[in-house]
Amino acid sequence: MSPFSRYSLPFNKKEVEKIIESILYDLIFSQPKKRYTYEEVNHCFYEILTRIVPENKAETITSTFFNQLEDIKVELEKLIFIFFNNDPASKSEIEIILSYPGFFAIAVHRLAHILYQLDTPILPRFFSEYAHKQTGIDIHPGATIGKNFYIDHGTGIVIGETTTIGDNVKIYQGVTLGAFYVSKDLADQKRHPTIEDNVTIYAGATILGGTTVIGENSVIGGNVWITKSIDPNSIVYQEFQPTIKQKNNNQVDDYVI
């Protein structure tokens, strides 16, 4: 007998993934996706919820969730231009929609965060992990993220549950907004950092701790390790002086990998 036999799946994973894709498609593109109507997606979403919460709560979550989609649609339309203007390599808005993992991860997070705020079990994390699987960007659904959030490239980014991010924040690949280890009974405490408005965090930076605040308008350089608060308008970087020498013509460098 399987050691996991006491568990049963509350929903079909592929079914939920189709719902996520259908919602995003209808939010972003002007024409509805022909395979599923808005009413069909709404009904499927409700049916899945009834498998994990009582019917009256499923009705409340479904109506609240779909009522907030218009606000997300407006935000995503603005976000397309934020991405387009921030990346000199981007050639069109449609390129952002179809091929930018940061845009996709933020779009899914907006959906997951609504469900998280509605105290929905399982689904918010499943939404986030779907985006994680697609993009390599791991944003917990509980993270609170402000307007005009820009992710450049994105692979390897980790944003923890109690992270708070202000408006107009820009981060690059490999950034971790994480926590120190705490025991399970302290899980409800704020464990992840606060990033104030207009902060830029470059690739590979690690910022840890629930009391750590990165002050507004600050720039955090690549590969720095921060566990204490930083005043507003600061520039933080790691000094590193590379060593350069001329190679002897007869010199051979041997490496063992």
Solvent accessible surface area in square Angstrom, and as a share of the most:
residue,aa,sasa,rsa
1,M,221,0.99
2,S,61,0.39
3,P,101,0.63
4,F,138,0.58
5,S,64,0.41
6,R,186,0.68
7,Y,137,0.52
8,S,103,0.66
9,L,142,0.70
10,P,42,0.26
11,F,14,0.06
12,N,84,0.43
13,K,105,0.45
14,K,133,0.57
15,E,52,0.23
16,V,2,0.01
17,E,17,0.08
18,K,81,0.34
19,I,9,0.05
20,I,0,0.00
21,E,70,0.32
22,S,2,0.01
23,I,5,0.03
24,L,10,0.05
25,Y,65,0.25
26,D,41,0.21
27,L,11,0.06
28,I,36,0.18
29,F,47,0.19
30,S,115,0.74
31,Q,100,0.44
32,P,94,0.59
33,K,57,0.24
34,K,198,0.84
35,R,158,0.58
36,Y,50,0.19
37,T,67,0.39
38,Y,111,0.42
39,E,119,0.53
40,E,82,0.37
41,V,6,0.04
42,N,39,0.20
43,H,107,0.48
44,C,44,0.26
45,F,2,0.01
46,Y,44,0.17
47,E,65,0.29
48,I,2,0.01
49,L,0,0.00
50,T,42,0.25
51,R,115,0.42
52,I,34,0.17
53,V,14,0.08
54,P,91,0.57
55,E,114,0.51
56,N,112,0.57
57,K,66,0.28
58,A,0,0.00
59,E,98,0.44
60,T,79,0.46
61,I,3,0.01
62,T,9,0.05
63,S,58,0.37
64,T,38,0.22
65,F,0,0.00
66,F,15,0.06
67,N,117,0.60
68,Q,66,0.29
69,L,14,0.07
70,E,107,0.48
71,D,103,0.53
72,I,11,0.06
73,K,50,0.21
74,V,68,0.39
75,E,40,0.18
76,L,2,0.01
77,E,82,0.37
78,K,128,0.54
79,L,2,0.01
80,I,15,0.08
81,F,104,0.43
82,I,42,0.21
83,F,0,0.00
84,F,63,0.26
85,N,115,0.59
86,N,53,0.27
87,D,26,0.13
88,P,132,0.83
89,A,63,0.49
90,S,10,0.07
91,K,156,0.66
92,S,38,0.24
93,E,62,0.28
94,I,87,0.44
95,E,54,0.24
96,I,0,0.00
97,I,31,0.16
98,L,128,0.63
99,S,67,0.43
100,Y,38,0.14
101,P,45,0.28
102,G,2,0.02
103,F,2,0.01
104,F,55,0.23
105,A,2,0.02
106,I,0,0.00
107,A,1,0.01
108,V,0,0.00
109,H,3,0.01
110,R,24,0.09
111,L,0,0.00
112,A,0,0.00
113,H,28,0.12
114,I,11,0.06
115,L,0,0.00
116,Y,84,0.32
117,Q,120,0.53
118,L,41,0.20
119,D,108,0.56
120,T,10,0.06
121,P,52,0.33
122,I,91,0.46
123,L,2,0.01
124,P,4,0.03
125,R,118,0.43
126,F,31,0.13
127,F,1,0.00
128,S,5,0.03
129,E,65,0.29
130,Y,12,0.04
131,A,5,0.04
132,H,60,0.27
133,K,131,0.56
134,Q,100,0.44
135,T,18,0.10
136,G,27,0.26
137,I,2,0.01
138,D,29,0.15
139,I,6,0.03
140,H,28,0.13
141,P,2,0.01
142,G,9,0.09
143,A,0,0.00
144,T,69,0.40
145,I,14,0.07
146,G,19,0.18
147,K,136,0.58
148,N,49,0.25
149,F,0,0.00
150,Y,6,0.02
151,I,2,0.01
152,D,19,0.10
153,H,127,0.57
154,G,0,0.00
155,T,92,0.54
156,G,39,0.37
157,I,0,0.00
158,V,60,0.35
159,I,2,0.01
160,G,10,0.10
161,E,42,0.19
162,T,34,0.20
163,T,1,0.01
164,T,51,0.30
165,I,3,0.02
166,G,17,0.16
167,D,49,0.25
168,N,71,0.36
169,V,1,0.00
170,K,56,0.24
171,I,0,0.00
172,Y,46,0.17
173,Q,66,0.29
174,G,29,0.28
175,V,0,0.00
176,T,37,0.22
177,L,0,0.00
178,G,8,0.08
179,A,37,0.28
180,F,98,0.41
181,Y,200,0.76
182,V,53,0.30
183,S,49,0.31
184,K,181,0.77
185,D,120,0.62
186,L,67,0.34
187,A,42,0.33
188,D,145,0.75
189,Q,102,0.45
190,K,87,0.37
191,R,40,0.14
192,H,14,0.06
193,P,0,0.00
194,T,28,0.16
195,I,1,0.00
196,E,61,0.28
197,D,53,0.28
198,N,68,0.35
199,V,1,0.00
200,T,23,0.13
201,I,0,0.00
202,Y,92,0.35
203,A,34,0.26
204,G,27,0.26
205,A,0,0.00
206,T,24,0.14
207,I,0,0.00
208,L,20,0.10
209,G,3,0.03
210,G,18,0.17
211,T,126,0.73
212,T,1,0.01
213,V,49,0.28
214,I,0,0.00
215,G,1,0.01
216,E,73,0.33
217,N,66,0.34
218,S,0,0.00
219,V,52,0.30
220,I,0,0.00
221,G,11,0.11
222,G,31,0.30
223,N,101,0.52
224,V,10,0.06
225,W,171,0.60
226,I,11,0.06
227,T,48,0.28
228,K,159,0.67
229,S,64,0.41
230,I,37,0.19
231,D,108,0.56
232,P,66,0.41
233,N,107,0.55
234,S,26,0.17
235,I,126,0.64
236,V,35,0.20
237,Y,144,0.55
238,Q,108,0.48
239,E,148,0.66
240,F,159,0.66
241,Q,157,0.70
242,P,72,0.45
243,T,127,0.74
244,I,148,0.75
245,K,160,0.68
246,Q,165,0.73
247,K,134,0.57
248,N,92,0.47
249,N,156,0.80
250,N,136,0.70
251,Q,65,0.29
252,V,118,0.68
253,D,72,0.38
254,D,124,0.64
255,Y,175,0.67
256,V,153,0.88
257,I,209,1.06
